[in-house]
Amino acid sequence: MDRLPLLRAAAGLGSTPALGTASLSSPSSEQNYSSAEGPSGVEVAFSTPANEIDQETVDTLDAFYRDAAEILESVNVIRAAMDELQQKHTEKMQTVDEARSKALRDEIEELSRETSGVAKSAKDKLDAMSKNTAKLKKTPESVQANSAIIRIQENQYMHLVLKLTMTMTEYQRHQSANEAFYKEQTQRQIKIKYTNPDGSAIDDATAAQLAEQVMENNTSSYIFQQSKEVLATIIETRNDIYRIEQAMRDLNQLFNDLAFLVNEQGELMDVILANIQRSTRYVEKSRAELKKSRKYQKKSLKKLICIFACALIIIALFVLSGVLAGTIKIRPPLPSPPPPLPFFPPPLYFFSSASSVAGALASLSLSLSVFLCAYMSSLLVCC
């Protein structure tokens, strides 16, 4: 949004600018914001920098979005006509006035013809859009230069095709329902207005058979001779069914073309679906790997704590053995004692020297360290 007009309005140089419309077109290079009410000497002008978007790209997108807007408008027209047709069919089925019934019949026929024309026009615009997109993909250089435009047009084109297809499918479903209701109305009229030669009422099977004869333009049965007016009404209903079938046959080619257009986009949809499925599998796999990594992280923490505790115990044992070896005092050697008794050895026989005591403590510490290492190793394996 250009803020210069707002600044002019705030400074009292002019009125508040009117709201504009957004466009992809390049603005003019020179704009003059001279005050119409202020002094004649006050004049503000500046040069607008050139638009970075290629003008050809802007024109291509503008034309494409104009066609897309026309197709969406056609879809809305078809939906409105579909609702109006449904109302007119319902009114015609309920009316008993012959003049009103004939007027409704003409209106339904005209509206059906207009709806078919709008649908064909929308389909032709879709074909033209597809051809314009194909021109941008003629050469690899053109594809590389217009990759963003091609992607936008293909996505919008697919959306429009699916929207038109869904609308026409709903229109065909309404027409089929109206056709079935007209056939049921024909059977009811035959069952109510006519009787068997013996005066008994016509059953459902006979009424359905006579209705099929009417649809086949076979009204020579003696039952139909009972009332010419009812027969004329039934024939008019049959003609309504014929008109609905003719309109549906006219749309058959349109449905075939739309199905072909949808199939053209089938490969793109398959690729998108495959990417979604592949990403889902990758997400599940990464989730399992994440759970496994968390489990390994907890195990590694336990192992680290065990190793640290084992190292502390071993260091403590060696320190304790050194302290004990330094604090034990060795007495000087005594004179030769008398011959000992057979079963009482001398009390200081095993501690005759400091080296023997230190060696014993070192051996004890080493054996305890080996035992603790083995025990901790077994714990780590179990973890």
C-alpha positions in Angstrom: 0.0 0.0 0.0 1.3 3.5 -0.9 1.5 5.6 2.2 2.2 8.9 0.5 -1.5 9.9 0.0 -2.1 9.1 3.7 0.7 11.5 4.7 -0.7 14.1 2.4 -4.1 13.7 4.1 -2.6 13.9 7.6 -0.6 17.1 6.6 -3.8 18.7 5.3 -2.6 18.7 1.7 -5.6 16.8 0.4 -8.5 14.5 1.2 -8.1 10.9 2.3 -7.4 8.7 -0.7 -10.0 6.3 -2.0 -9.4 2.6 -1.6 -8.1 1.0 -4.7 -8.1 -2.5 -6.1 -5.2 -4.9 -6.0 -3.6 -5.8 -9.4 -0.5 -7.4 -10.7 -0.1 -4.7 -13.3 3.0 -2.5 -13.1 2.4 1.0 -11.7 3.2 4.1 -13.6 6.8 5.2 -13.3 5.9 8.9 -12.5 3.2 9.9 -10.1 2.2 13.5 -9.1 0.6 14.2 -5.8 0.2 18.0 -6.1 -2.3 19.5 -3.8 -5.5 20.6 -5.4 -6.5 22.8 -2.4 -3.1 24.0 -1.0 -0.7 26.6 -2.3 0.2 26.5 -5.9 3.9 26.2 -5.2 3.5 23.0 -3.2 4.1 20.0 -5.5 5.1 16.5 -4.5 6.3 14.1 -7.2 8.4 10.9 -7.2 9.4 8.1 -9.6 8.1 4.6 -8.8 10.8 1.9 -9.1 10.3 -0.6 -11.9 8.4 -3.7 -11.0 10.6 -6.7 -10.6 7.9 -9.1 -12.0 8.2 -9.7 -15.7 5.3 -8.1 -17.5 4.7 -11.2 -19.6 4.3 -13.3 -16.4 1.9 -10.7 -15.0 -0.2 -10.8 -18.2 -0.2 -14.6 -18.2 -1.4 -14.9 -14.6 -4.0 -12.1 -15.2 -5.5 -13.9 -18.2 -5.4 -17.3 -16.3 -7.2 -15.9 -13.3 -9.8 -14.2 -15.5 -10.6 -17.6 -17.1 -10.7 -19.3 -13.7 -13.1 -16.6 -12.4 -15.3 -17.2 -15.4 -15.4 -20.9 -14.8 -16.2 -20.5 -11.1 -19.0 -18.1 -12.2 -20.3 -20.8 -14.6 -20.3 -23.4 -11.8 -22.3 -21.0 -9.6 -24.8 -20.4 -12.5 -25.2 -24.2 -13.0 -25.9 -24.7 -9.3 -28.5 -21.9 -9.3 -30.1 -23.3 -12.4 -30.1 -26.7 -10.8 -32.0 -25.5 -7.8 -34.5 -23.6 -10.0 -35.0 -26.7 -12.2 -35.8 -28.7 -9.1 -38.4 -26.2 -8.0 -40.0 -26.1 -11.4 -40.1 -29.9 -11.7 -41.7 -30.1 -8.2 -44.3 -27.5 -9.1 -45.1 -29.2 -12.4 -45.6 -32.5 -10.7 -48.1 -30.9 -8.3 -50.0 -28.6 -10.6 -53.3 -29.7 -12.2 -53.7 -26.6 -14.5 -52.9 -27.6 -18.1 -51.8 -24.1 -19.1 -49.5 -23.7 -16.1 -48.1 -27.2 -16.7 -47.3 -26.3 -20.4 -45.6 -23.0 -19.3 -43.5 -24.9 -16.7 -42.6 -27.5 -19.3 -41.3 -24.8 -21.7 -39.4 -23.1 -18.9 -37.8 -26.3 -17.8 -36.7 -27.1 -21.4 -35.3 -23.6 -21.9 -33.4 -23.7 -18.6 -32.0 -27.2 -19.3 -30.7 -25.9 -22.6 -29.1 -22.9 -21.0 -27.5 -25.1 -18.3 -26.0 -27.4 -20.9 -24.6 -24.4 -22.8 -23.0 -23.0 -19.7 -21.5 -26.3 -18.9 -20.0 -26.8 -22.4 -18.6 -23.2 -22.3 -16.9 -23.9 -19.0 -15.5 -27.2 -20.4 -14.1 -25.3 -23.5 -12.4 -22.7 -21.2 -10.8 -25.6 -19.3 -9.5 -27.0 -22.5 -8.0 -23.6 -23.5 -6.4 -23.3 -20.0 -4.9 -26.7 -20.4 -3.5 -25.8 -23.9 -2.0 -22.6 -22.5 -0.2 -24.5 -19.7 1.1 -27.0 -22.2 2.7 -24.2 -24.2 4.7 -23.3 -21.2 6.1 -26.9 -21.0 7.3 -27.2 -24.6 11.0 -26.9 -23.9 13.1 -27.6 -20.8 14.2 -24.0 -20.8 10.6 -22.8 -20.7 9.7 -25.2 -17.9 12.6 -23.9 -15.8 11.8 -20.3 -16.5 8.0 -20.7 -15.7 8.1 -23.4 -13.1 6.1 -21.4 -10.6 3.5 -20.4 -13.1 3.1 -24.0 -14.3 2.6 -25.2 -10.8 0.0 -22.6 -10.0 -1.9 -23.2 -13.2 -1.9 -27.0 -12.8 -3.1 -26.9 -9.2 -5.9 -24.4 -10.0 -6.8 -26.3 -13.2 -7.2 -29.5 -11.3 -9.3 -27.8 -8.7 -11.6 -26.3 -11.3 -12.0 -29.6 -13.2 -13.0 -31.4 -10.0 -15.4 -28.7 -9.0 -17.1 -28.7 -12.4 -17.2 -32.5 -12.4 -18.8 -32.6 -9.0 -21.4 -30.0 -10.0 -22.4 -31.8 -13.2 -22.5 -35.1 -11.3 -25.0 -33.6 -8.9 -27.0 -32.1 -11.8 -27.2 -35.5 -13.5 -28.3 -37.1 -10.2 -31.1 -34.5 -9.9 -32.2 -35.2 -13.5 -32.2 -39.0 -12.9 -34.3 -38.5 -9.8 -36.8 -36.3 -11.8 -37.0 -39.0 -14.5 -37.7 -41.7 -12.0 -40.4 -39.6 -10.3 -42.1 -38.9 -13.7 -42.2 -42.7 -14.4 -43.7 -43.3 -10.9 -46.3 -40.6 -11.6 -47.2 -42.3 -14.9 -47.7 -45.6 -13.1 -49.9 -43.9 -10.5 -52.0 -42.2 -13.2 -52.5 -45.5 -15.0 -53.4 -47.3 -11.7 -55.8 -44.6 -10.6 -57.5 -43.6 -13.9 -57.8 -46.9 -15.6 -59.4 -50.2 -14.6 -59.4 -53.8 -16.0 -62.1 -54.9 -18.4 -64.0 -56.6 -15.5 -63.9 -53.3 -13.5 -61.2 -54.4 -11.0 -58.3 -52.1 -10.1 -55.1 -52.4 -11.9 -52.3 -53.9 -9.8 -48.7 -52.6 -9.6 -47.3 -55.1 -12.1 -49.8 -54.3 -14.8 -49.4 -50.6 -14.2 -45.6 -50.9 -14.6 -46.1 -52.9 -17.8 -48.5 -50.3 -19.2 -46.1 -47.5 -18.3 -43.3 -49.3 -20.2 -45.7 -49.5 -23.2 -46.3 -45.8 -23.0 -42.5 -45.2 -22.9 -42.1 -47.3 -26.0 -44.9 -45.2 -27.7 -47.2 -48.2 -27.7 -50.6 -47.0 -26.7 -52.8 -49.4 -28.6 -53.9 -51.3 -25.6 -57.7 -51.4 -25.0 -57.2 -50.0 -21.5 -55.9 -46.7 -22.8 -59.1 -46.3 -24.8 -61.1 -45.7 -21.6 -60.0 -42.0 -21.3 -58.3 -40.0 -24.0 -57.7 -37.1 -21.7 -55.7 -39.2 -19.2 -53.8 -40.8 -22.1 -52.9 -37.3 -23.4 -51.6 -36.4 -19.9 -49.6 -39.6 -19.7 -48.1 -38.9 -23.1 -47.1 -35.4 -22.0 -45.4 -36.9 -19.0 -43.7 -39.4 -21.3 -42.5 -36.5 -23.4 -41.1 -34.8 -20.3 -39.1 -38.0 -19.6 -37.9 -38.0 -23.2 -36.7 -34.4 -22.8 -34.8 -35.2 -19.6 -33.2 -38.2 -21.3 -32.2 -36.1 -24.3 -30.6 -33.5 -22.0 -28.7 -36.2 -20.2 -27.5 -37.6 -23.6 -26.3 -34.2 -24.5 -24.3 -34.1 -21.3 -22.9 -37.5 -21.9 -20.1 -36.3 -24.1 -19.4 -33.5 -21.6 -19.0 -36.1 -18.9 -16.6 -38.1 -21.1 -14.5 -35.1 -21.7 -14.4 -34.2 -18.0 -13.5 -37.8 -17.2 -10.6 -37.5 -19.7 -9.5 -34.2 -18.0 -9.6 -35.9 -14.6 -7.6 -38.8 -15.9 -5.0 -36.4 -17.2 -4.5 -35.3 -13.6 -4.5 -38.8 -12.3 -0.7 -39.2 -12.5 -0.2 -36.0 -10.5 -2.7 -37.2 -7.9 -1.0 -40.6 -7.8 2.3 -38.9 -7.2 0.9 -36.8 -4.4 -0.8 -39.8 -2.8 2.5 -41.8 -3.0 4.4 -39.0 -1.4 1.8 -38.8 1.4 2.0 -42.6 2.0 5.8 -42.5 1.9 5.9 -39.6 4.3 3.6 -41.5 6.6 5.8 -44.6 6.6 8.9 -42.4 7.3 7.1 -40.8 10.2 6.2 -44.2 11.7 9.8 -45.4 11.2 11.3 -42.2 12.7 8.9 -42.6 15.7 10.1 -46.1 16.3 13.7 -45.1 15.9 13.1 -42.2 18.4 11.7 -44.6 21.0 14.7 -46.9 20.5 17.1 -44.1 20.9 15.5 -43.0 24.1 15.7 -46.5 25.4 19.4 -46.7 24.5 20.0 -43.3 26.1 18.6 -44.5 29.4 20.7 -47.7 29.2 23.9 -45.7 28.5 23.1 -43.4 31.4 22.8 -46.5 33.7 26.0 -47.9 32.4 27.8 -44.6 32.9 26.6 -44.4 36.5 27.8 -48.0 37.2 31.2 -47.4 35.7 31.6 -44.2 37.7 30.7 -46.0 40.9 33.0 -48.9 40.2 35.9 -46.5 39.5 35.2 -44.6 42.7 35.2 -47.9 44.7 38.5 -49.0 43.2 40.2 -45.7 43.9 38.9 -45.8 47.4 40.2 -49.3 48.0 43.7 -48.3 46.7 43.7 -45.2 48.9 42.6 -47.2 51.9 45.3 -49.8 51.4 47.9 -47.0 51.1 46.7 -45.4 54.3 46.6 -48.6 56.2 50.1 -49.5 55.0 51.4 -46.2 56.2 49.8 -46.2 59.6 50.7 -49.7 60.7 53.9 -49.6 62.9 56.4 -52.4 62.6 58.2 -53.3 65.8 62.0 -53.8 65.7 63.2 -57.4 65.5 63.3 -59.2 68.9 66.0 -61.5 70.1 65.7 -65.1 69.2 62.9 -66.5 71.4 63.1 -69.8 73.1 61.9 -72.8 71.1 58.1 -72.4 70.8 55.6 -74.8 72.0 54.3 -77.1 69.3 50.9 -75.6 68.9 51.4 -71.9 69.6 53.2 -69.9 66.8 54.8 -66.6 67.6 52.4 -63.6 67.4 54.5 -61.4 65.1 55.7 -64.1 62.8 53.7 -62.9 59.8 54.5 -59.2 60.4 58.2 -59.3 60.6 58.6 -56.6 57.9 56.7 -53.6 56.5 57.0 -54.9 53.0 55.0 -58.1 53.8 52.1 -56.0 55.3 51.9 -53.6 52.3 52.0 -56.5 49.9 49.2 -58.2 51.7 47.0 -55.0 51.6 47.8 -54.4 48.0 46.8 -58.0 47.1 43.6 -57.6 49.1 42.7 -54.3 47.3 43.5 -55.9 43.9 41.4 -58.9 44.5 38.5 -56.7 45.7 38.9 -54.5 42.6 38.8 -57.5 40.3 35.7 -58.8 42.0 34.0 -55.4 41.8 34.9 -55.1 38.1 33.5 -58.5 37.4 30.3 -57.8 39.3 29.8 -54.4 37.6 30.4 -56.0 34.2 27.7 -58.5 34.8 25.4 -55.7 35.9 26.2 -53.8 32.7 25.4 -56.8 30.5 22.1 -57.3 32.3 21.2 -53.7 31.8 
